[in-house]
Amino acid sequence: MADLKEYSDGHPLDQIHYLEYKILLKPDHFVRPEGYEYYWEIIEKVAKKLGVKVRMEKHPFKRAVREVLFFDTHKFDLYNRRFILRKRTYYVDGWPEIDHELAFKFRSEDMNKAAETDVRALLEGAERIKFKEELLPLRDKVGGMRSLFSHNCILTTPNIMLDQALSDIAKIFPCLGEIDVRPNTKIDLVNEVRVNEVEVSPGHFDFGHGLEAKAGIAIWRNRATETSLVGEFSFQAKFDRLDDIHQKARKLADTFFITLQTEAPEWLQLGTTKTYMVYGMGGNSLKNHE
């Protein structure tokens, strides 16, 4: 870590408590719900081959539905400076739940820069800080791995109007006040895109030595056009200290991630992230190439 050890108010820098492995998948494999099960069969074969234990959920392919919205300025001043403002609403039996989730993120390949960016909210109520190392395939090659460090502030059902001026959002997330953008610049829905996310949580992986991860497979669809945008397979582990992860367990998780790529390359969607795809739909030039 860099010399800086604490935020301006004396609070110690946040530490990584999550590892999340993500593989983007071509949407044409998910034209039917059976696509989740077809890809899970591949996952189970790789797990068996490598000795990764799999524990299935009681209802492994029960689908959860969420609406995902991104908010930014017209010129994407947040995203081009590596900030993400996302609202996620959960649906039950076709109806939106009252509670929703607002996530404010700073994401970078530089772990120190991500840690030093204070994403905390000046807002009464519960907040969760999640600092994650996200492992992604290489942009242009199957069988590799790269890292993004995601520093997240998660708020549950905050009383915030998102379609307002940047200065209003900066009152809640003060670090936005430091970016060189006119304070009265309007925040609005990115590219008018409303994403319909359909996710299943089939089970958990046990990599040994106490390292376990929850698995998920999701498809993102454009609600307006009813077209599939991209799929994603992910598995996430939570821990107290990154240094406490056993080397053999971390190596097995890495090997599992890479082998899944090489065993089914025809499923992979390389060179992007889900967020980048949504931002790219408007044809604007992006400086942030995640």
C-alpha positions as CSV (number, residue, x, y, z in Angstrom):
1,M,0.0,0.0,0.0
2,A,1.1,3.6,-0.6
3,D,2.4,5.8,2.2
4,L,-1.2,7.1,2.7
5,K,-2.7,5.0,5.5
6,E,-5.9,6.8,6.3
7,Y,-8.6,9.1,4.9
8,S,-8.8,12.8,5.7
9,D,-10.9,12.2,8.8
10,G,-8.5,9.7,10.3
11,H,-10.5,6.6,9.3
12,P,-8.1,3.8,8.2
13,L,-8.0,2.9,4.5
14,D,-10.4,0.1,3.6
15,Q,-8.9,-3.3,2.9
16,I,-9.9,-5.9,0.3
17,H,-12.4,-8.4,1.8
18,Y,-13.7,-10.0,-1.4
19,L,-12.4,-11.9,-4.4
20,E,-14.8,-12.0,-7.3
21,Y,-14.0,-13.9,-10.5
22,K,-16.1,-12.9,-13.6
23,I,-16.4,-14.4,-17.0
24,L,-18.6,-12.7,-19.6
25,L,-20.6,-15.0,-21.8
26,K,-22.1,-14.5,-25.3
27,P,-25.8,-13.7,-25.1
28,D,-26.8,-16.1,-27.9
29,H,-26.3,-19.0,-25.5
30,F,-29.1,-17.7,-23.3
31,V,-32.0,-17.4,-25.7
32,R,-33.8,-20.0,-23.5
33,P,-33.6,-20.5,-19.7
34,E,-31.9,-23.9,-20.3
35,G,-28.7,-21.9,-21.1
36,Y,-28.0,-21.6,-17.4
37,E,-28.1,-25.4,-16.9
38,Y,-26.0,-26.1,-20.0
39,Y,-23.2,-23.8,-18.8
40,W,-23.5,-25.2,-15.3
41,E,-22.8,-28.7,-16.7
42,I,-19.5,-27.4,-18.1
43,I,-18.7,-25.8,-14.7
44,E,-19.3,-29.1,-12.9
45,K,-17.1,-31.0,-15.3
46,V,-14.2,-28.6,-14.8
47,A,-14.7,-28.6,-11.0
48,K,-14.6,-32.4,-10.9
49,K,-11.5,-32.5,-13.1
50,L,-9.7,-30.1,-10.8
51,G,-11.0,-31.4,-7.5
52,V,-13.1,-28.4,-6.6
53,K,-16.0,-29.4,-4.3
54,V,-19.4,-28.2,-5.4
55,R,-22.4,-27.7,-3.0
56,M,-25.7,-27.2,-4.8
57,E,-28.5,-24.9,-3.5
58,K,-31.9,-26.5,-2.9
59,H,-33.4,-24.6,-5.9
60,P,-30.3,-24.1,-8.0
61,F,-31.9,-22.5,-11.1
62,K,-34.6,-20.4,-9.5
63,R,-34.4,-17.1,-11.3
64,A,-34.2,-13.7,-9.5
65,V,-35.1,-10.7,-11.6
66,R,-33.7,-7.2,-11.1
67,E,-33.7,-3.9,-12.9
68,V,-30.3,-2.2,-13.3
69,L,-29.9,1.5,-14.1
70,F,-26.8,3.6,-14.5
71,F,-26.7,7.4,-13.9
72,D,-24.1,9.8,-15.3
73,T,-23.7,13.2,-17.1
74,H,-24.3,13.4,-20.8
75,K,-20.6,13.3,-21.4
76,F,-20.1,10.4,-19.0
77,D,-17.9,12.5,-16.7
78,L,-18.3,9.9,-13.8
79,Y,-17.4,6.8,-15.8
80,N,-14.6,8.4,-17.7
81,R,-13.1,9.2,-14.3
82,R,-13.7,5.6,-13.2
83,F,-16.8,6.3,-11.0
84,I,-20.0,4.3,-11.4
85,L,-23.4,5.2,-10.0
86,R,-25.9,2.3,-10.2
87,K,-29.4,1.6,-8.9
88,R,-30.6,-1.9,-8.7
89,T,-34.3,-2.8,-7.9
90,Y,-35.4,-6.3,-7.1
91,Y,-38.6,-7.9,-8.4
92,V,-40.8,-10.6,-6.8
93,D,-43.6,-12.2,-8.9
94,G,-43.3,-9.4,-11.4
95,W,-43.6,-6.5,-8.9
96,P,-40.8,-4.2,-7.8
97,E,-39.9,-4.4,-4.1
98,I,-40.0,-1.2,-2.1
99,D,-36.3,-1.6,-1.1
100,H,-33.7,-1.0,-3.7
101,E,-29.9,-0.8,-3.7
102,L,-27.8,2.2,-4.7
103,A,-24.1,1.4,-5.4
104,F,-21.4,4.1,-5.8
105,K,-18.1,2.7,-7.1
106,F,-14.6,3.6,-8.0
107,R,-12.9,1.0,-10.1
108,S,-9.3,0.9,-11.2
109,E,-6.4,-1.4,-12.1
110,D,-4.4,0.4,-9.4
111,M,-5.2,-1.1,-6.0
112,N,-3.7,1.9,-4.1
113,K,-5.7,4.4,-6.1
114,A,-8.9,2.4,-5.5
115,A,-8.2,2.2,-1.7
116,E,-7.3,5.9,-1.4
117,T,-10.6,7.0,-3.0
118,D,-13.0,7.6,-0.2
119,V,-16.4,6.4,-1.5
120,R,-18.2,6.8,1.8
121,A,-21.6,8.6,1.8
122,L,-22.6,11.6,3.9
123,L,-26.0,10.2,4.6
124,E,-27.7,8.9,7.7
125,G,-28.6,5.3,7.6
126,A,-27.0,2.0,6.8
127,E,-24.1,1.7,4.3
128,R,-21.9,-1.2,3.4
129,I,-18.3,-0.6,2.1
130,K,-17.2,-3.5,-0.2
131,F,-13.6,-3.4,-1.5
132,K,-13.1,-6.2,-4.0
133,E,-10.5,-7.5,-6.3
134,E,-12.3,-8.5,-9.5
135,L,-10.6,-11.1,-11.7
136,L,-11.5,-10.9,-15.4
137,P,-10.2,-12.7,-18.5
138,L,-7.7,-10.9,-20.6
139,R,-9.3,-8.5,-23.1
140,D,-8.1,-10.3,-26.3
141,K,-6.9,-13.7,-25.2
142,V,-8.5,-16.8,-23.7
143,G,-6.8,-18.4,-20.7
144,G,-5.5,-15.4,-18.8
145,M,-6.5,-13.2,-16.0
146,R,-6.4,-9.5,-15.1
147,S,-7.5,-7.5,-12.0
148,L,-9.8,-4.6,-11.4
149,F,-10.1,-3.2,-7.9
150,S,-13.6,-2.1,-7.1
151,H,-14.2,0.2,-4.0
152,N,-18.0,0.2,-3.4
153,C,-20.4,2.1,-1.1
154,I,-23.8,0.2,-1.0
155,L,-26.9,2.1,0.3
156,T,-30.2,0.4,0.8
157,T,-33.3,2.5,-0.3
158,P,-31.7,5.9,0.2
159,N,-33.9,8.9,-0.2
160,I,-32.0,10.3,-3.2
161,M,-33.2,11.7,-6.5
162,L,-30.6,10.7,-9.0
163,D,-31.8,12.8,-12.0
164,Q,-30.4,16.1,-10.6
165,A,-27.2,18.2,-10.7
166,L,-23.8,16.8,-10.1
167,S,-23.4,19.2,-7.1
168,D,-26.4,17.5,-5.5
169,I,-24.9,14.1,-5.8
170,A,-21.6,15.4,-4.6
171,K,-23.3,16.4,-1.3
172,I,-23.8,12.7,-0.7
173,F,-20.6,11.4,-2.1
174,P,-18.0,14.2,-1.4
175,C,-15.2,12.7,-3.5
176,L,-17.2,13.7,-6.6
177,G,-16.7,17.4,-5.6
178,E,-13.1,17.1,-6.6
179,I,-13.7,16.3,-10.3
180,D,-13.3,19.1,-12.8
181,V,-16.9,19.3,-14.0
182,R,-19.4,22.2,-13.7
183,P,-21.4,21.7,-10.5
184,N,-24.8,22.3,-12.3
185,T,-24.1,19.5,-14.9
186,K,-27.2,17.3,-15.0
187,I,-27.1,13.6,-14.0
188,D,-29.4,11.3,-15.9
189,L,-30.0,7.7,-17.0
190,V,-27.2,6.4,-19.1
191,N,-28.2,6.0,-22.8
192,E,-31.8,5.6,-21.7
193,V,-31.0,1.9,-21.1
194,R,-32.9,-0.1,-18.5
195,V,-31.3,-3.4,-18.0
196,N,-33.3,-6.5,-17.0
197,E,-31.0,-8.8,-15.1
198,V,-32.1,-12.4,-14.6
199,E,-29.8,-14.4,-12.3
200,V,-29.5,-17.9,-10.8
201,S,-27.4,-18.9,-7.9
202,P,-26.7,-22.7,-8.4
203,G,-24.3,-23.3,-5.6
204,H,-21.0,-22.8,-3.8
205,F,-17.4,-23.9,-4.5
206,D,-15.0,-25.2,-1.9
207,F,-11.3,-24.6,-2.8
208,G,-10.0,-26.0,0.4
209,H,-8.3,-24.3,3.4
210,G,-11.4,-22.3,4.2
211,L,-11.8,-20.6,0.9
212,E,-15.4,-20.9,-0.4
213,A,-17.2,-18.9,-3.0
214,K,-20.8,-18.4,-4.1
215,A,-21.6,-18.9,-7.8
216,G,-24.0,-17.0,-10.0
217,I,-25.0,-17.0,-13.6
218,A,-26.8,-13.9,-15.0
219,I,-28.0,-12.5,-18.3
220,W,-28.5,-8.8,-19.0
221,R,-31.3,-7.8,-21.3
222,N,-32.4,-4.4,-22.7
223,R,-35.9,-3.9,-21.4
224,A,-36.9,-1.6,-24.2
225,T,-35.9,-3.9,-27.1
226,E,-36.1,-7.3,-25.3
227,T,-32.6,-8.1,-26.7
228,S,-30.0,-9.9,-24.7
229,L,-26.8,-7.9,-24.1
230,V,-24.4,-10.2,-22.3
231,G,-24.2,-13.1,-19.9
232,E,-21.9,-13.5,-16.9
233,F,-20.7,-16.3,-14.7
234,S,-19.1,-15.3,-11.4
235,F,-18.0,-16.7,-8.1
236,Q,-17.2,-14.6,-5.0
237,A,-15.4,-15.3,-1.8
238,K,-15.4,-13.2,1.3
239,F,-12.7,-13.2,3.9
240,D,-11.2,-11.1,6.8
241,R,-7.7,-10.6,5.4
242,L,-6.4,-11.1,1.9
243,D,-3.1,-12.2,3.3
244,D,-4.8,-15.0,5.2
245,I,-6.0,-16.9,2.0
246,H,-4.0,-20.1,1.7
247,Q,-1.7,-20.1,-1.3
248,K,-2.9,-23.5,-2.5
249,A,-6.6,-22.5,-2.3
250,R,-6.0,-19.3,-4.2
251,K,-4.0,-21.1,-6.8
252,L,-6.8,-23.7,-7.3
253,A,-9.4,-20.8,-7.6
254,D,-7.2,-19.2,-10.3
255,T,-6.7,-22.4,-12.1
256,F,-10.4,-23.1,-12.0
257,F,-11.1,-19.7,-13.5
258,I,-8.6,-20.1,-16.3
259,T,-9.6,-23.7,-17.1
260,L,-13.3,-22.6,-17.5
261,Q,-12.1,-20.3,-20.2
262,T,-10.0,-22.8,-22.1
263,E,-12.6,-25.6,-21.8
264,A,-15.4,-23.6,-23.3
265,P,-14.0,-20.7,-25.3
266,E,-17.0,-20.6,-27.6
267,W,-19.0,-19.2,-24.7
268,L,-16.7,-16.3,-23.9
269,Q,-17.4,-12.6,-24.6
270,L,-13.9,-11.0,-24.4
271,G,-12.8,-7.4,-24.3
272,T,-15.5,-5.7,-22.2
273,T,-17.4,-5.4,-18.9
274,K,-21.2,-5.3,-18.5
275,T,-21.0,-1.6,-17.5
276,Y,-18.8,-0.8,-20.5
277,M,-21.4,-2.4,-22.8
278,V,-24.2,-0.3,-21.5
279,Y,-22.2,2.9,-21.7
280,G,-21.1,2.0,-25.3
281,M,-24.6,1.7,-26.6
282,G,-24.9,5.4,-27.2
283,G,-22.0,5.7,-29.5
284,N,-20.1,8.2,-27.4
285,S,-16.3,8.0,-27.1
286,L,-15.3,6.4,-23.8
287,K,-12.0,7.2,-22.1
288,N,-12.4,4.5,-19.5
289,H,-11.6,1.2,-21.2
290,E,-12.3,-1.4,-18.5
